[in-house]
Amino acid sequence: MEIKNRIINYWSRRSGDFARLRRDELNSYMADLWLEEIRKYMPDKPCRILDIGTGSGFFAILLGKAGHYVEGIDLTASMIEEAKLLAAKSGVNSVFKVMDAENLLYPDESFDIVLSRNLTWTLPHPRKAYSEWHRVLKKGGMLLNFDADYGKEHLVQDLNSLPQNHAHHNINSDLLAECDSIKANLDISQLHRPQWDSSVLQQIGFAHVDTDETVGKRIYSQHDEFYNPTPLFLIRAVK
């Protein structure tokens, strides 16, 4: 639990600034870019979606606006409070709960789609999390996991390579160092991703798994405050 408490403390300290960035992203060209990527895989009907590691609710709000029923969960209570506020301001009725991505409090086969963005890199037990996500998906349901191999990056060292208006320039240096320290203590940081993820998902029992390592080039083509220099990948897995 020590590492999880450190993770909660880190994101609690960042929740306000993080929520402001996600609010700005929702009101920018980025919202359409993300929706375009996700819609490539979505059926043409309303779905029950679980947004795991929702943070301040970006995906839950985006897909709630698109007509889907979405529940967003996060381990950090202050993030969930920010998500509720942002959803209310956006006129979206998505549901938000404090919950551990590795220990979901949902019955088997509860959702059509499990969705995640930038979460698995910070999980102490990602294999357990993937097993839980598989469990709560309906048969034929789909996992869409957008992530990057952030464990190989060093925020403090790489800061000067980012655009001057990038959000990381506004983060306290002690917080950046704490993030680097947390990553150094996570096993997932030592793995070869997304190849490791694909192998584990197949072992767990997903019927079809594929990856797209070009998604980041489409989403982050502009070097602005939303820019992500770490190559983003998508893992799509069908139960």
C-alpha positions as CSV (number, residue, x, y, z in Angstrom):
1,M,0.0,0.0,0.0
2,E,2.9,2.4,0.5
3,I,3.4,2.9,-3.3
4,K,-0.3,3.4,-3.8
5,N,-0.4,6.0,-1.0
6,R,2.5,7.8,-2.7
7,I,0.6,7.7,-6.0
8,I,-2.6,9.0,-4.4
9,N,-0.6,11.8,-2.7
10,Y,1.1,12.8,-6.0
11,W,-2.1,13.0,-8.0
12,S,-3.9,14.8,-5.1
13,R,-1.3,17.5,-5.2
14,R,-1.7,17.8,-9.0
15,S,-5.5,17.5,-9.3
16,G,-6.3,21.2,-9.5
17,D,-3.8,22.1,-12.3
18,F,-4.5,18.8,-14.0
19,A,-8.2,19.5,-14.1
20,R,-7.7,22.9,-15.6
21,L,-5.6,21.4,-18.4
22,R,-8.2,18.8,-19.1
23,R,-10.9,21.5,-19.1
24,D,-8.9,23.5,-21.6
25,E,-8.4,20.3,-23.7
26,L,-12.1,19.6,-23.7
27,N,-12.7,23.1,-25.1
28,S,-10.0,22.8,-27.8
29,Y,-9.4,21.1,-31.1
30,M,-8.1,18.1,-29.1
31,A,-11.6,17.0,-28.1
32,D,-12.4,16.3,-31.8
33,L,-9.1,14.5,-32.4
34,W,-9.7,12.2,-29.5
35,L,-13.3,11.5,-30.4
36,E,-12.3,10.7,-34.0
37,E,-9.8,8.1,-32.7
38,I,-12.2,6.5,-30.4
39,R,-15.1,6.4,-32.8
40,K,-13.0,4.2,-35.2
41,Y,-13.7,1.3,-32.9
42,M,-17.1,2.2,-31.3
43,P,-20.4,0.6,-32.5
44,D,-23.1,2.9,-33.9
45,K,-25.2,2.7,-30.8
46,P,-25.1,4.0,-27.2
47,C,-22.7,1.9,-25.0
48,R,-22.1,1.3,-21.4
49,I,-18.5,2.5,-20.9
50,L,-16.2,2.3,-17.9
51,D,-13.5,5.0,-18.0
52,I,-10.7,3.7,-15.7
53,G,-8.3,6.2,-14.2
54,T,-10.7,9.0,-15.4
55,G,-8.7,11.7,-13.6
56,S,-10.8,14.9,-14.0
57,G,-13.2,13.1,-16.3
58,F,-11.9,14.0,-19.8
59,F,-13.0,10.7,-21.6
60,A,-16.1,10.3,-19.4
61,I,-17.3,13.8,-20.3
62,L,-16.3,13.6,-24.0
63,L,-18.2,10.3,-24.5
64,G,-21.1,11.3,-22.3
65,K,-21.6,14.3,-24.6
66,A,-21.6,11.8,-27.5
67,G,-24.6,10.0,-26.0
68,H,-23.0,7.1,-24.1
69,Y,-23.6,6.0,-20.5
70,V,-20.2,6.4,-18.8
71,E,-18.9,5.7,-15.4
72,G,-15.5,7.1,-14.5
73,I,-13.4,5.8,-11.7
74,D,-10.1,7.0,-10.1
75,L,-8.1,6.1,-7.0
76,T,-7.7,9.8,-6.1
77,A,-10.7,11.3,-4.4
78,S,-9.7,14.9,-5.3
79,M,-9.6,13.9,-9.0
80,I,-13.1,12.5,-8.7
81,E,-14.3,15.8,-7.2
82,E,-12.7,17.7,-10.0
83,A,-14.4,15.3,-12.5
84,K,-17.8,15.9,-10.9
85,L,-17.4,19.7,-11.1
86,L,-16.2,19.6,-14.7
87,A,-19.0,17.3,-15.8
88,A,-21.6,19.6,-14.1
89,K,-20.2,22.6,-16.0
90,S,-20.3,20.6,-19.2
91,G,-23.9,19.5,-18.7
92,V,-23.0,15.8,-18.7
93,N,-24.5,13.2,-16.4
94,S,-21.6,10.8,-16.3
95,V,-21.2,8.9,-12.9
96,F,-17.9,9.2,-11.0
97,K,-16.6,7.0,-8.2
98,V,-13.5,6.6,-6.1
99,M,-12.3,3.1,-7.0
100,D,-9.1,1.1,-7.4
101,A,-8.4,0.0,-11.0
102,E,-6.9,-3.2,-9.7
103,N,-10.0,-4.1,-7.6
104,L,-13.2,-3.1,-9.4
105,L,-16.4,-3.1,-7.4
106,Y,-18.6,-4.1,-10.4
107,P,-20.3,-7.5,-11.3
108,D,-19.0,-9.6,-14.1
109,E,-19.8,-8.4,-17.6
110,S,-21.1,-5.0,-16.7
111,F,-19.7,-2.9,-19.6
112,D,-19.6,-2.9,-23.4
113,I,-16.3,-0.9,-23.4
114,V,-13.5,-0.4,-20.9
115,L,-11.5,2.7,-21.7
116,S,-8.3,4.1,-20.2
117,R,-5.9,6.9,-20.9
118,N,-2.4,7.3,-19.4
119,L,-3.1,4.9,-16.5
120,T,-1.4,1.5,-16.8
121,W,2.1,3.1,-16.6
122,T,1.4,4.0,-12.9
123,L,-0.2,0.7,-11.7
124,P,1.7,-1.4,-9.2
125,H,-0.1,-4.6,-10.4
126,P,-1.0,-4.1,-14.1
127,R,-1.6,-7.8,-14.8
128,K,-4.2,-7.9,-12.0
129,A,-5.8,-4.7,-13.4
130,Y,-6.1,-6.2,-16.8
131,S,-7.7,-9.3,-15.4
132,E,-10.3,-7.1,-13.6
133,W,-11.0,-5.2,-16.8
134,H,-11.5,-8.4,-18.7
135,R,-13.9,-9.6,-16.0
136,V,-16.2,-6.6,-16.1
137,L,-16.4,-6.6,-19.9
138,K,-19.4,-8.3,-21.6
139,K,-18.6,-11.1,-24.0
140,G,-17.6,-9.4,-27.3
141,G,-16.8,-6.2,-25.3
142,M,-13.8,-4.1,-26.0
143,L,-10.8,-2.6,-24.1
144,L,-9.3,0.6,-25.5
145,N,-6.2,1.5,-23.6
146,F,-4.3,4.6,-24.6
147,D,-0.9,4.7,-22.9
148,A,2.8,5.3,-23.3
149,D,6.0,3.8,-21.9
150,Y,6.4,6.7,-19.4
151,G,8.4,4.6,-17.1
152,K,11.4,5.1,-19.4
153,E,11.1,8.9,-19.3
154,H,12.6,11.3,-16.8
155,L,10.5,14.3,-16.2
156,V,13.2,16.4,-14.5
157,Q,15.8,15.7,-17.2
158,D,13.5,16.1,-20.1
159,L,11.8,19.3,-19.1
160,N,13.9,21.5,-21.3
161,S,12.9,19.6,-24.4
162,L,9.2,20.6,-24.0
163,P,7.6,23.7,-25.5
164,Q,7.7,26.7,-23.1
165,N,3.9,26.8,-22.8
166,H,3.8,23.1,-21.9
167,A,1.9,22.3,-18.7
168,H,4.9,20.5,-17.1
169,H,6.7,23.8,-16.8
170,N,4.1,24.8,-14.2
171,I,4.6,21.7,-12.0
172,N,6.8,22.1,-8.8
173,S,10.2,20.5,-9.3
174,D,9.7,18.4,-6.1
175,L,6.6,16.9,-7.7
176,L,8.4,16.1,-10.9
177,A,11.1,14.4,-8.9
178,E,8.5,12.4,-6.9
179,C,6.9,11.2,-10.1
180,D,10.3,10.0,-11.4
181,S,10.9,8.3,-8.1
182,I,7.5,6.5,-8.1
183,K,8.1,5.3,-11.7
184,A,11.5,3.9,-10.6
185,N,9.7,1.8,-8.0
186,L,7.1,0.3,-10.4
187,D,7.8,-3.0,-12.1
188,I,6.0,-1.9,-15.3
189,S,8.7,0.7,-15.9
190,Q,11.1,-2.1,-16.6
191,L,8.9,-3.9,-19.2
192,H,9.0,-3.6,-22.9
193,R,5.7,-2.0,-23.9
194,P,3.2,-2.3,-25.5
195,Q,4.5,-5.8,-26.4
196,W,4.3,-6.9,-22.8
197,D,0.7,-5.7,-22.5
198,S,-0.4,-7.5,-25.7
199,S,1.1,-10.8,-24.4
200,V,-0.6,-10.5,-21.0
201,L,-4.0,-9.6,-22.5
202,Q,-3.9,-12.7,-24.7
203,Q,-2.9,-14.9,-21.7
204,I,-5.8,-13.5,-19.7
205,G,-8.2,-14.6,-22.3
206,F,-8.9,-11.8,-24.7
207,A,-9.9,-13.3,-28.1
208,H,-8.3,-10.5,-30.2
209,V,-5.5,-8.0,-29.4
210,D,-3.9,-5.5,-31.6
211,T,-1.8,-2.3,-31.1
212,D,-1.5,1.0,-32.9
213,E,1.8,2.8,-32.2
214,T,1.0,5.7,-34.6
215,V,-1.9,7.2,-32.7
216,G,0.3,9.7,-30.9
217,K,1.5,11.3,-34.1
218,R,-2.2,12.1,-35.0
219,I,-3.2,13.3,-31.6
220,Y,-0.1,15.3,-30.7
221,S,0.9,16.9,-34.0
222,Q,1.1,20.4,-32.5
223,H,3.8,21.4,-30.0
224,D,1.5,23.3,-27.7
225,E,0.5,23.0,-24.0
226,F,-1.2,19.6,-24.7
227,Y,1.8,18.2,-26.5
228,N,3.0,14.7,-25.4
229,P,6.6,13.9,-26.6
230,T,6.4,10.2,-25.4
231,P,5.1,8.0,-28.2
232,L,1.5,7.2,-27.4
233,F,0.1,3.7,-28.3
234,L,-3.3,2.2,-28.3
235,I,-4.0,-1.3,-27.3
236,R,-7.3,-2.7,-28.5
237,A,-8.5,-6.0,-27.0
238,V,-11.8,-7.8,-27.7
239,K,-13.2,-10.3,-25.2
